[in-house]
Amino acid sequence: MMKLVSDFQRHSISDDDSGCASEEYAWVPPGIKPEQVYQYFSCIPEDKVPYVNSPGERYRIKQLLHQLPAHDSEPQYCNSLDEEEKKELRLFSQQRKRENLGRGIVRLFPVTMTGAICQQCGRQICGGDIAVFASRAGHGSCWHPQCFQCSSCNELLVDLIYFYQDGHIYCGRHHAEHIKPRCQACDEIIFADECTEAEARHWHMKHFCCFECEAALGGQRYIMRESRPYCCHCYESLYAEYCDTCGEHIGIDQGQMTFEGQHWHASEACFCCACCRLPLLGRPFLPRGGLIFCSRSCSLGDDPDNSDSCDSALQSKPSSDAFDDLNDSDSFPPPPPPVFFHPSDSPSPSDPPAAVTEAEDAPAAPVRSSTARVSFREPISCSYSVEEEEWEEEERVEMQRREGEDEEQEEDGEEVEGSLGHRLRFCTEVPSQMDMLGKIIMPAKTMCYYYYRLFNSSIRALK
């Protein structure tokens, strides 16, 4: 590694490589005064400043190994290269050093000069500020110390060593990858005529193998996980999910259903209600306690025959069967039985609505747990006409007296018909028989008045 770094220094195009000795830092920019060293490192993040025996020094060593890999320039650090590939590697390394390699120069920006623009962030560098210059990028090109980074990985260029290509500066690793592909297995540049490419990555032909068992994958099925290829057998044994119903693993060729970390085979036998075993593929389902159910009744352990899928919270997939059920007349509940009321029992409009109860012998309506929508109907008005006859004055007074008694018990005579309507308006459904009820009760009451008056007239005539 020392030979590699010294080789970079010999090929550096800096005007001054004398450096600055300092016991506080493991490395300082070459060619600057001691007072400028602190000014330069004050611009760098604290955890990346290379103090001796500090995290910053360890970061620098790590970046030297990563940004300037030895096998990118020296054949002796590579594995099993033939003579032709070694020759290409030497030519490749020499060309990069000759045309692209450089080292940044740190110096104060002259106070007398107009401020320049940082090539990375676009902000101005004023006179008296510390800046990094790269001669390969052209005269006047400069960066803030914290902005002198690789254009690919955005990491600080270790020891200010850069490679310039097409208007950008790179670290040694990513500049080499900009020209040649790199094998994901051995991390070396590929100089062979053939290579394997998968998932936008490259491998030597002999290195494209299963990460677990090292079986060759050329022309075979494979699965990528975390940028590593696996054969189907190893992937299933390492990463396959297990079905929550049958406990068997779900193969890579099998469909699966997933919900909040749970997995099932995409089959009617596995993805079904835990209570009644109703298949739930394409149907709503209700998760509860790590199990799935078709309805709330099943989740509570009730009779599944009375379950209703409207309680379910989730839909696995729209199913055409759901639409077919709407066309089936048997799926609708039967109409409610007629409810009969007596006019004398009808409440006044100011009374609160009374609960409507069914007859004891009426069949029980299907119980649905969903919220019922109650619609209120306007009162039903009943009209009738009575043939007028001539009555004596006493009979008129008697009729008014009896009508007054009716008002004390119910309502006035004209609103007797309305009282029936007030009772009906609290019903969610008004049977058709109620229309006949108004037509029968009211004329019957009128006939009672008629015979009553006729009887009184006959008694008076006998007297």
Order of alpha helices (4+ residues) and beta strands (2+ residues): alpha-alpha-alpha-alpha-beta-beta-beta-beta-beta-beta-beta-beta-alpha-beta-beta-beta-beta-alpha-beta-beta-beta-beta-alpha-beta-alpha-alpha-alpha-alpha
